Amino acid sequence: MRNRPVQNFCFLIFALLFSAGSSQAFEFVTSRGLGMGGTLLLSEPSASTLLQLPTSGIAQNEWIFEAGALREFEIKELDRAYLVAATRVGHFILAAGIAQLGQRDFYAEKTLRTSLGYLRKHFGLSLNISGVEYDFGGFYGSLRAAAVGAGFSFRMQRLYLAASFDNLNSPTLLEGSSELKPDYSFYGELKGKRAYSIMARITSQKNEETTLAVAQKIVVSDKGNFYWGISSAPFKIGGGMELKFVERGMISYAGSFHPALGYSHNISLIYRLGSKAKGKDGFE
C-alpha cells in the first residue's frame, strides 16, 4: 500500500509522455486501423473513417454508428472506449466522436472530434476540430488543447487517394510548452477486381521519423473479411477480421504486435441505419 502513490505517480508520468509527446492524443481510433497499420479502407468506410476523411460508401440519409474498446500493450490503465456516428445529407457528410482513456478518479484523457465533409462525384473535402482534455482526478487542474485539421479525397474508378492535415494550428497544452507540430498523412487504396483491396499510408511530422504502412483486406465470404497490415516508426505488425452478425451489423476485431511493448487489441461494433449505399463498392 505504501508504494501505491509511487506507482500512481510513475504511471501518470508515463501516460503524459505517451499521450502528449506526439499528435497521438488528437488521433481518433478507427475500427480497422490497429490491424492495418493505420491505413484506411476508403472504399468501405466505417463511422471512424468518415470522421478522419470524406469518402464515398455512405448513402443519402444513411447513419453509421460505431462503438469500440481498445487495450494498448496489454495495460488495462491504457484502456480506451469510443463512440462515433456519421451521416450523409445531400453532398455533406457529418461525423462526431468521443473517446476516453483511463478513469476520472486518477488520470483520464478525453478526446472529442467533429468533422464536416463535402462530397461531390469523385472529390471530397472536409474540415475537422479536435479537442483533448487531461484530468488528474481533482488533485490538479485539467489541461486542454484544441486542434484544427482538413482532409481531401479523390476516386478514379478503383483507385482511391486521400490526404489528412492535422494540428494545423500547432496547439499547446500549456503556455510556453512545446507545440504539437502539424501532421500530414497520405492514403491510397487499390480495390481489386476480385475479393481483395490493397492500402498504403505515409505519415510525416516535423522532427519525427516518417511512418510507412501497407495493408490488405481479403473477402472470405459474404459474412466476413480478413485483413493484415505492417507499419514502420514504430514497427508494428497486425491483423484482424470482420463478421456480419445481422444484415447491416458487423463486429470487428483488430490486433497488433510491437516487438518491445507487446500486443494491442481493439474490438468494435458497427451498425448502419437508413438507405443503403448503391453498388458493391458504395458508389452512387
C-alpha positions in Angstrom: 0.0 0.0 0.0 2.9 2.4 0.8 4.1 2.0 -2.8 0.8 2.8 -4.3 1.3 6.6 -4.6 4.7 6.0 -6.2 3.2 3.6 -8.7 0.4 6.0 -9.5 2.9 8.9 -9.9 5.1 6.7 -12.3 2.0 5.8 -14.3 1.0 9.4 -14.5 4.4 10.4 -15.9 4.2 7.5 -18.4 0.7 8.5 -19.5 1.7 12.1 -20.1 4.8 11.1 -22.1 2.8 8.6 -24.1 -0.1 10.9 -24.8 1.4 14.4 -25.0 4.7 13.5 -26.7 3.1 13.5 -30.1 0.0 14.2 -32.0 -1.5 10.8 -31.0 -3.8 12.4 -28.4 -5.7 14.1 -31.3 -5.8 11.0 -33.5 -9.1 9.1 -33.2 -9.3 5.3 -33.1 -10.5 3.6 -36.2 -12.1 0.1 -36.1 -9.6 -1.5 -38.5 -6.6 0.8 -38.1 -4.8 -1.2 -35.4 -4.7 -4.3 -37.6 -4.0 -2.4 -40.9 -1.0 -0.3 -39.8 -3.1 2.8 -39.6 -4.2 2.7 -43.2 -7.9 3.4 -44.1 -10.3 1.3 -46.2 -11.6 4.3 -48.2 -14.0 2.2 -50.4 -15.9 0.8 -47.4 -15.7 3.4 -44.6 -16.8 2.9 -41.1 -18.0 5.9 -39.0 -14.5 6.4 -37.6 -13.1 6.5 -41.2 -15.6 9.2 -42.1 -14.5 11.1 -39.0 -11.0 11.2 -40.5 -11.8 11.8 -44.2 -14.7 12.3 -46.5 -15.2 9.4 -48.9 -17.9 7.5 -50.8 -19.5 4.4 -49.4 -22.3 6.1 -47.4 -25.7 6.7 -48.9 -28.0 9.7 -48.7 -29.7 9.8 -45.2 -27.8 6.8 -44.1 -26.4 6.6 -40.5 -23.4 4.7 -39.4 -22.8 4.0 -35.7 -19.6 2.6 -34.2 -18.7 1.7 -30.7 -15.5 0.1 -29.5 -12.8 -0.5 -26.9 -9.1 -0.5 -27.2 -6.4 -2.0 -24.9 -2.9 -1.0 -25.8 0.2 -3.1 -24.9 -1.9 -5.3 -22.5 -2.0 -2.4 -20.0 -5.5 -2.0 -18.6 -4.7 1.5 -17.4 -4.5 2.5 -21.1 -7.9 1.1 -22.0 -9.8 3.4 -24.3 -13.5 3.4 -25.1 -15.0 5.3 -28.0 -18.3 6.1 -29.8 -18.7 7.6 -33.3 -21.7 8.5 -35.5 -21.7 9.6 -39.1 -24.4 10.5 -41.6 -24.8 12.0 -45.1 -27.3 14.7 -46.0 -27.1 15.7 -49.6 -23.5 16.3 -50.5 -22.5 16.8 -46.9 -21.0 14.2 -44.5 -21.2 15.0 -40.8 -19.4 12.9 -38.2 -18.7 13.2 -34.5 -16.9 11.0 -32.0 -15.8 10.9 -28.3 -13.2 8.7 -26.7 -11.9 8.3 -23.2 -8.7 6.8 -21.8 -8.4 6.0 -18.1 -10.7 6.9 -15.1 -11.5 10.3 -13.7 -10.6 9.2 -10.1 -6.9 9.2 -11.1 -6.0 10.1 -14.7 -8.3 10.4 -17.7 -7.8 11.6 -21.2 -10.9 12.6 -23.2 -10.8 13.3 -26.9 -13.6 14.9 -28.9 -13.7 15.2 -32.7 -16.2 16.6 -35.2 -15.9 16.7 -39.0 -17.9 18.3 -41.8 -17.2 17.0 -45.2 -18.4 17.9 -48.7 -18.6 15.1 -51.3 -19.3 15.6 -55.0 -18.8 13.0 -57.6 -15.1 11.9 -57.3 -13.9 14.6 -54.9 -14.3 15.2 -51.2 -13.2 17.9 -48.8 -13.5 18.2 -45.0 -12.7 20.3 -42.0 -12.4 18.9 -38.5 -11.9 20.2 -35.0 -10.4 18.0 -32.2 -10.2 18.7 -28.5 -8.3 16.8 -25.8 -8.6 17.2 -22.0 -6.3 15.7 -19.4 -7.9 15.2 -16.0 -5.9 14.3 -12.9 -8.6 13.2 -10.5 -9.3 16.6 -8.9 -5.8 16.9 -7.3 -4.6 19.2 -10.0 -6.2 21.3 -12.7 -7.0 19.8 -16.0 -5.2 20.6 -19.2 -7.0 21.3 -22.5 -6.0 21.9 -26.1 -7.8 22.1 -29.5 -6.6 21.2 -33.0 -7.8 22.1 -36.4 -7.4 19.8 -39.4 -8.5 19.3 -43.0 -8.9 16.4 -45.4 -9.2 15.6 -49.1 -10.2 12.6 -51.1 -10.3 11.6 -54.8 -11.6 8.5 -56.6 -10.7 7.3 -60.1 -12.5 4.0 -60.8 -10.9 1.5 -58.4 -8.2 3.8 -57.2 -8.8 5.9 -54.1 -6.4 8.7 -52.9 -6.8 10.8 -49.8 -4.8 13.1 -47.5 -5.3 14.5 -44.0 -3.6 17.5 -42.4 -3.9 17.7 -38.7 -2.7 20.0 -35.9 -2.6 22.9 -38.5 -2.8 25.4 -35.6 0.2 23.8 -33.8 -1.7 23.6 -30.4 -0.1 23.6 -27.0 -1.2 22.2 -23.7 0.4 24.9 -21.5 1.6 28.4 -22.2 5.2 28.2 -23.2 5.2 24.4 -23.7 6.3 22.9 -27.0 3.9 22.9 -29.8 2.3 19.8 -31.4 3.6 20.0 -34.9 1.3 19.7 -38.0 0.8 16.1 -39.0 0.5 15.1 -42.7 -0.9 11.7 -43.8 -1.4 10.4 -47.3 -3.6 7.4 -48.0 -4.2 5.1 -51.0 -6.3 2.1 -51.8 -6.5 -0.1 -54.9 -9.7 -2.0 -54.9 -9.1 -5.3 -56.8 -11.5 -6.8 -59.3 -11.6 -9.9 -57.1 -12.0 -10.2 -53.3 -9.2 -8.0 -52.1 -8.1 -4.4 -51.6 -4.5 -3.1 -51.1 -4.0 0.0 -48.9 -1.0 2.2 -48.1 -0.2 5.2 -45.9 2.6 7.7 -45.5 2.7 10.0 -42.4 5.1 12.8 -41.9 5.6 15.2 -39.0 8.5 17.7 -38.3 11.3 16.2 -36.2 9.7 12.8 -36.3 10.6 9.8 -38.5 8.3 9.2 -41.5 5.8 6.4 -41.0 5.2 4.0 -43.8 2.4 1.3 -43.8 0.9 -1.2 -46.2 -2.1 -3.4 -45.7 -4.5 -5.8 -47.4 -8.1 -6.7 -47.0 -9.4 -10.1 -48.2 -13.0 -11.0 -48.6 -13.5 -14.5 -47.2 -17.3 -14.7 -47.7 -20.5 -12.6 -47.7 -20.3 -12.8 -43.9 -16.8 -12.0 -43.2 -13.4 -10.4 -44.1 -9.8 -10.8 -43.1 -7.1 -8.1 -43.1 -3.5 -7.6 -42.2 -1.0 -4.7 -42.1 2.5 -3.7 -41.3 3.9 -0.3 -40.4 7.2 1.4 -39.5 8.3 4.0 -37.0 7.5 2.3 -34.7 7.5 -1.2 -36.3 4.2 -3.0 -35.8 2.5 -5.9 -37.5 -1.2 -6.5 -37.2 -4.3 -8.3 -38.5 -8.0 -8.7 -37.8 -11.3 -9.9 -39.0 -14.9 -8.7 -39.5 -18.0 -10.7 -39.1 -21.5 -9.7 -40.1 -23.9 -10.9 -37.4 -27.0 -9.3 -39.0 -27.7 -7.8 -42.4 -26.4 -4.3 -41.5 -24.4 -5.0 -38.4 -20.8 -6.1 -38.1 -18.3 -6.9 -35.3 -14.6 -6.1 -36.0 -11.5 -7.3 -34.1 -8.1 -5.8 -34.8 -4.8 -6.6 -33.1 -1.2 -5.5 -33.5 2.2 -6.6 -32.1 5.1 -4.3 -31.1 8.4 -6.1 -30.6 9.2 -4.2 -27.3 5.8 -3.3 -25.9 3.7 -6.3 -26.9 0.1 -6.8 -28.0 -2.7 -4.3 -28.5 -6.4 -5.2 -29.2 -9.4 -3.3 -30.5 -12.9 -4.7 -30.8 -15.8 -2.6 -32.3 -19.4 -2.9 -33.3 -20.6 -1.2 -36.5 -24.2 -0.7 -37.4 -25.9 1.1 -40.3 -29.4 2.6 -40.4 -31.3 4.1 -43.3 -30.7 3.9 -47.0 -28.0 1.6 -48.4 -25.1 2.8 -50.5 -25.6 1.7 -54.1 -23.3 -0.9 -55.7 -21.0 -3.3 -54.1 -18.3 -0.7 -53.5 -20.7 2.0 -52.3 -20.6 4.1 -55.5 -23.6 6.2 -56.4 
